[in-house]
Amino acid sequence: MKVLYVDDEEDIREIAKMSLELNPDFSVEICSSGNDALQFAPQWRPDLILLDVMMPGIDGPETLVRLSKIPETAKTPIIFITARTQRQEVEQFMSIGAIGVIGKPFEPMSLAGQVEALLKNATARD
């Protein structure tokens, strides 16, 4: 499974990449901004995108909206990874198309499992 992780913090990107790659089924690429993701994702065509919410320039929610308008990424599941996990914030993220939200700081050893669980739940709903 091709996973794109988008976060403006380099240390978080590296930890997330290593954490996700604990699952041998995940092939992970990283982008440092919403703009980078909008350029890279349509070409690479990931099976899943993990987005930070708060990024300079184009934030995570706006990146999701723009990705949903690109044919190659319109149906790609998106999970937000963020410190903004209050119920109304999570509901807002879900209302714009996210399949789930993982709180920051995340537990590196369980990140891949959390992602798999959210994907499984989203697939079961379809």
URRA-V246325 format. One record per residue. N is the residue number from 1. RES is the residue in one letter. SS is DSSP state (H for helix, E for strand, C for the rest). NEAR is the number of other ideal C-beta (glycine too) atoms within 10 Angstrom. D_CENTER is the distance of its C-alpha to the mean C-alpha in Angstrom with 1 decimal. Layout:
BEGIN
n = <N/N>
res = <RES/RES>
ss = <SS/SS>
near = <NEAR/NEAR>
d_center = <D_CENTER/D_CENTER>
END
This chain:
BEGIN
n = <1/2/3/4/5/6/7/8/9/10/11/12/13/14/15/16/17/18/19/20/21/22/23/24/25/26/27/28/29/30/31/32/33/34/35/36/37/38/39/40/41/42/43/44/45/46/47/48/49/50/51/52/53/54/55/56/57/58/59/60/61/62/63/64/65/66/67/68/69/70/71/72/73/74/75/76/77/78/79/80/81/82/83/84/85/86/87/88/89/90/91/92/93/94/95/96/97/98/99/100/101/102/103/104/105/106/107/108/109/110/111/112/113/114/115/116/117/118/119/120/121/122/123/124/125/126>
res = <M/K/V/L/Y/V/D/D/E/E/D/I/R/E/I/A/K/M/S/L/E/L/N/P/D/F/S/V/E/I/C/S/S/G/N/D/A/L/Q/F/A/P/Q/W/R/P/D/L/I/L/L/D/V/M/M/P/G/I/D/G/P/E/T/L/V/R/L/S/K/I/P/E/T/A/K/T/P/I/I/F/I/T/A/R/T/Q/R/Q/E/V/E/Q/F/M/S/I/G/A/I/G/V/I/G/K/P/F/E/P/M/S/L/A/G/Q/V/E/A/L/L/K/N/A/T/A/R/D>
ss = <C/E/E/E/E/E/C/C/C/H/H/H/H/H/H/H/H/H/H/H/C/C/C/C/C/C/E/E/E/E/E/C/C/H/H/H/H/H/H/H/H/H/H/H/C/C/C/E/E/E/E/E/C/C/C/C/C/C/C/H/H/H/H/H/H/H/H/C/C/C/C/C/C/C/C/C/E/E/E/E/E/E/C/C/C/C/H/H/H/H/H/H/H/H/H/C/C/C/C/E/E/E/E/C/C/C/C/H/H/H/H/H/H/H/H/H/H/H/H/H/H/H/H/H/H/C>
near = <14/15/24/25/28/29/26/18/14/10/8/17/18/13/17/27/16/12/22/22/14/13/16/7/10/19/15/21/15/20/23/16/18/24/16/18/28/19/12/16/23/16/7/15/12/24/13/22/24/26/25/24/21/14/22/10/11/18/16/27/20/14/26/23/12/16/24/14/9/12/7/13/21/11/7/21/19/25/22/26/24/21/11/16/14/8/7/8/15/17/10/14/24/13/8/14/15/22/19/20/20/19/14/18/9/18/11/13/9/13/21/20/13/17/26/15/13/19/18/10/11/16/10/7/7/6>
d_center = <13.4/11.6/8.1/6.8/5.6/6.5/8.9/12.6/14.0/15.3/16.2/12.8/11.3/14.3/14.2/10.7/11.7/15.0/13.7/11.6/14.6/16.8/16.1/18.2/16.5/13.3/13.7/11.2/11.3/10.3/10.7/12.3/12.0/11.0/14.3/13.6/10.5/12.8/15.4/13.8/11.6/14.7/16.7/14.7/13.4/10.5/10.5/6.8/3.8/1.0/3.5/6.8/9.2/12.4/12.9/16.3/17.0/14.4/12.2/8.7/10.6/12.8/10.4/9.1/12.9/13.9/11.6/13.2/16.5/16.3/17.8/16.0/12.5/13.8/13.3/10.0/8.1/5.0/4.1/5.0/6.4/9.8/13.5/14.1/14.6/17.9/18.5/19.0/15.8/13.8/16.1/15.4/11.6/12.6/15.4/13.6/11.7/8.6/9.4/9.0/8.6/9.1/11.7/12.5/14.5/13.0/15.6/15.0/17.2/15.4/11.7/11.9/14.0/11.9/9.1/12.2/13.7/11.2/11.2/15.0/15.4/13.8/16.0/18.9/18.7/18.9>
END
